[in-house]
């Protein structure tokens, strides 16, 4: 499933201080090609996690959280390096406008935003760097991956034929929390992601979850709103888990992907509706867009796998 354009901009904090200066001052945790991730990097992000989410659990299981954070930081570093290699850049004012959009979409003020950065021990520059990386990756997808993805006429026609036989459709609007893992980087990654997802669910159920802060500051631990889509287009696992939900209810964590590279996701039903399909040009274009997004999502995952495979990643002191 694809995020809509506004949500693609909602890129939240995964701190990466991959500089040689930090490597000299703090223990090196990982090397990603020629860049370093240090002990300080993980501690800063963990402190933000601890202050935003489930405090008792996060300190009790600190190593599990740190391993998940390390996986995210390695992926962010790979994305940044690939974008730079492809000579992709983002203007400073675009990053700043995106940050302002993030703040406004979460009903926060600039003062609240800066206060919370300080509370977490983070700087505006840290957040700026993270948003910049996410925008670089978005540009790379648009310029390098999307042009190679095509939708054939027969695929559109097959979808149209289905809707001719089934003129009424149920559409749902979901939001999700996504906890990724990659057991190639960490053999316990899948188990750790499942534990984090289950404990976030527990925090939500116990009203011990700061949604506003998580949405703004933590990339994988806040709910991200997805675009409207038909139940007929949904992953069968997601459809089964969400069919009986009432508005505002959430699912248990669902495993999406393989046991090697995948994620645990928690879905919330935001809204639903039943509508009759009008098989006009707009509907044909909408179907083409849906098919394109589905194929693009798979292409991006494959690109990331290739990126991991061609890169030198060494994890130490962990």
C-alpha positions in Angstrom: 0.0 0.0 0.0 1.2 3.4 -0.9 1.3 6.5 1.3 -0.3 9.6 -0.3 1.9 12.6 -1.2 1.3 14.5 1.9 2.2 11.5 4.1 5.3 10.8 2.1 6.5 14.2 3.4 5.8 13.1 7.0 9.3 11.8 7.6 10.1 11.5 11.2 13.2 11.1 13.3 15.9 8.4 12.8 19.0 10.2 14.0 22.2 9.4 12.0 25.5 11.0 13.0 27.7 9.2 10.6 30.9 11.3 10.7 34.5 10.5 11.3 34.6 13.1 14.1 32.0 11.1 16.1 33.8 7.8 15.3 36.9 9.2 17.0 35.1 10.3 20.2 32.6 7.5 20.7 32.6 3.7 20.3 31.8 2.7 16.7 28.7 0.4 16.5 28.6 0.0 12.7 30.4 0.9 9.5 28.3 1.4 6.4 30.7 1.6 3.5 32.9 4.5 4.6 30.6 6.0 7.2 30.2 5.3 10.9 27.3 4.9 13.3 28.4 5.4 16.9 27.2 4.6 20.4 26.1 8.2 20.8 23.8 7.9 17.8 21.9 5.0 19.2 21.7 6.5 22.7 20.3 9.8 21.5 17.6 8.0 19.5 16.8 5.6 22.4 16.4 8.5 24.8 13.8 10.0 22.4 12.1 6.6 22.2 12.1 6.3 26.0 10.7 9.8 26.6 8.0 9.4 23.9 6.7 5.9 24.3 6.6 3.1 26.8 9.1 4.0 29.5 9.1 1.0 31.8 9.3 -1.5 28.9 11.9 0.4 26.9 14.5 0.5 29.7 13.8 -3.1 30.6 14.4 -4.2 27.0 16.8 -1.5 26.0 19.0 -3.8 23.8 16.0 -4.8 21.7 15.1 -1.2 21.0 18.7 -0.3 20.2 19.0 -3.1 17.7 15.8 -1.9 15.9 17.1 1.7 15.9 20.5 0.5 14.5 18.7 -1.3 11.6 16.8 1.9 10.8 20.0 4.0 10.9 21.9 1.7 8.6 19.1 1.8 6.1 18.9 5.6 6.3 22.7 5.8 5.7 22.4 3.6 2.7 19.6 5.7 1.3 21.7 8.9 1.7 24.8 7.4 0.2 22.8 6.1 -2.8 21.2 9.4 -3.5 24.5 11.2 -3.3 26.0 8.7 -5.7 23.2 9.4 -8.1 23.9 13.1 -7.7 20.4 13.7 -6.4 20.0 16.8 -4.2 17.3 18.7 -2.3 17.2 22.4 -1.8 17.5 23.8 1.7 14.2 25.7 1.6 12.3 22.5 0.5 13.6 20.7 3.6 12.6 23.6 5.8 9.1 23.8 4.2 8.7 20.1 4.8 9.6 20.4 8.4 7.0 23.2 8.8 4.4 20.9 7.1 5.3 18.1 9.6 4.8 20.4 12.5 1.4 21.7 11.2 0.1 18.3 10.3 0.6 17.2 13.9 -1.1 20.3 15.3 2.1 21.5 17.0 3.6 24.9 17.1 7.2 25.7 16.3 7.8 26.4 20.0 6.4 23.0 21.0 8.5 21.4 18.3 11.8 23.0 19.5 10.9 22.4 23.2 10.4 18.7 22.5 13.7 18.5 20.5 15.4 19.9 23.6 13.6 17.6 25.9 14.9 14.6 23.9 18.4 16.0 23.8 18.2 16.5 20.0 19.0 19.5 17.8 17.2 21.1 14.9 20.1 20.2 12.7 19.6 16.5 13.6 16.0 16.7 12.5 16.9 18.7 9.3 19.4 16.0 8.3 16.8 13.2 8.7 14.1 15.0 6.7 16.7 15.8 4.0 17.6 12.1 3.7 13.9 11.1 3.4 13.4 13.7 0.7 16.5 12.5 -1.1 15.1 9.0 -1.1 11.8 10.2 -2.4 13.5 11.9 -5.3 15.6 8.8 -6.0 12.4 6.7 -6.2 10.9 9.2 -8.6 13.9 9.5 -10.9 15.6 6.1 -10.7 12.9 3.5 -9.9 9.5 4.7 -11.0 10.5 5.2 -14.7 11.3 1.5 -14.9 7.9 0.4 -13.6 5.1 0.0 -16.2 1.4 -1.0 -16.1 0.2 -2.9 -19.1 -3.2 -2.3 -20.8 -4.3 -5.9 -20.1 -3.8 -5.4 -16.4 -6.0 -2.4 -16.4 -8.6 -4.2 -18.4 -8.6 -7.2 -16.1 -9.3 -4.9 -13.2 -12.1 -3.1 -15.0 -13.7 -6.5 -15.8 -13.7 -7.3 -12.1 -15.5 -4.1 -11.3 -18.1 -4.6 -14.1 -19.1 -7.8 -12.3 -18.8 -6.2 -8.8 -20.0 -2.6 -9.2 -20.1 -1.8 -5.5 -17.0 -1.6 -3.5 -16.0 -1.0 0.1 -13.3 1.6 0.6 -11.3 2.0 3.8 -8.9 4.6 5.2 -6.3 3.1 7.5 -3.3 4.4 9.4 -0.4 2.2 10.4 2.6 1.8 12.7 5.4 0.0 10.8 8.2 -1.8 12.7 10.7 -3.1 10.1 13.4 -5.8 10.5 16.2 -7.4 8.5 17.7 -10.6 9.9 20.6 -10.3 7.5 21.7 -7.4 9.8 20.5 -8.9 13.1 19.5 -12.5 13.5 17.1 -11.5 16.2 15.6 -8.7 14.2 12.3 -10.4 13.5 11.7 -11.3 17.2 12.8 -7.9 18.3 10.4 -6.1 15.9 7.6 -8.3 17.1 8.3 -7.5 20.7 8.4 -3.8 20.0 5.2 -3.9 18.1 3.4 -5.9 20.9 4.7 -3.5 23.5 3.6 -0.4 21.5 0.2 -2.1 21.3 0.2 -2.6 25.1 1.2 1.1 25.6 -1.7 2.2 23.4 -4.2 0.0 25.2 -2.9 1.3 28.6 -3.0 4.9 27.5 0.7 5.1 28.0 1.4 6.2 24.4 2.2 9.8 23.4 0.7 9.7 19.9 1.5 13.3 19.0 5.2 13.0 19.9 5.5 9.6 18.3 4.0 10.8 15.0 6.3 13.8 14.9 9.6 12.4 16.2 9.8 8.6 15.6 9.8 7.2 12.1 8.4 3.8 12.9 6.5 4.3 16.1 3.9 6.8 15.1 0.7 6.2 13.1 1.1 7.1 9.4 -2.2 7.7 7.5 -2.5 5.8 4.3 -4.6 6.7 1.2 -8.1 5.4 0.6 -8.1 2.0 -1.1 -10.5 -0.8 -2.0 -10.8 -3.9 0.1 -10.3 -5.9 -3.1 -6.8 -4.4 -3.4 -5.7 -5.2 0.1 -3.1 -7.8 1.3 -5.2 -10.8 2.4 -3.5 -10.7 5.9 -4.4 -7.0 6.3 -8.0 -7.5 5.0 -8.6 -10.4 7.4 -7.3 -8.4 10.4 -9.2 -5.2 9.6 -12.6 -6.5 8.3 -14.2 -6.6 11.7 -12.7 -3.3 13.0 -15.0 -0.5 14.0 -13.9 3.1 13.4 -11.0 4.0 15.7 -10.1 0.4 16.6 -6.7 -1.1 16.0 -5.4 -4.6 15.0 -2.8 -6.7 16.7 0.7 -6.7 15.0 0.6 -8.3 11.6 3.7 -9.8 9.9 4.1 -8.4 6.4 6.9 -9.7 4.1 9.2 -12.6 4.7 10.9 -13.9 7.9 14.1 -12.4 6.6 13.1 -8.9 5.5 9.7 -7.6 6.5 7.9 -5.7 9.2 5.3 -5.9 11.9 2.4 -3.5 11.4 -0.4 -2.2 13.5 -3.4 -0.8 11.6 -6.1 1.6 12.8 -9.4 2.0 10.9 -9.9 5.7 10.4 -13.0 5.6 8.1 -14.9 3.4 5.6 -17.6 3.7 3.0 -19.4 1.8 0.3 -19.7 3.4 -3.2 -20.8 2.4 -6.7 -18.0 2.4 -9.3 -18.4 4.7 -12.3 -16.4 3.1 -15.1 -15.3 6.2 -16.8 -11.9 7.6 -17.8 -11.2 8.8 -14.2 -11.8 5.3 -12.9 -9.5 3.8 -15.5 -6.8 6.3 -14.5 -7.4 5.5 -10.8 -6.9 1.8 -11.4 -3.8 2.5 -13.4 -2.4 4.5 -10.5 -3.3 1.8 -8.0 -1.5 -0.9 -10.1 1.5 1.4 -10.5 1.7 2.1 -6.8 1.6 -1.7 -6.0 4.3 -2.4 -8.5 6.4 0.5 -7.4 6.3 -0.6 -3.8 7.7 -4.0 -4.8 10.3 -2.3 -7.0 11.5 -0.1 -4.1 11.8 -3.1 -1.8 13.9 -4.9 -4.4 16.0 -1.9 -4.9 16.7 -1.7 -1.2 17.7 -5.4 -1.1 20.1 -4.8 -3.9 21.4 -1.8 -2.1 22.1 -3.9 1.0 23.8 -6.6 -1.1 26.2 -4.3 -2.9 27.2 -2.4 0.3 29.8 -3.1 3.0 28.1 -3.3 6.3 30.0 -4.2 9.5 28.4 -4.3 12.9 30.7 -4.3 15.9 30.7 -3.6 19.6 27.0 -4.5 19.9 
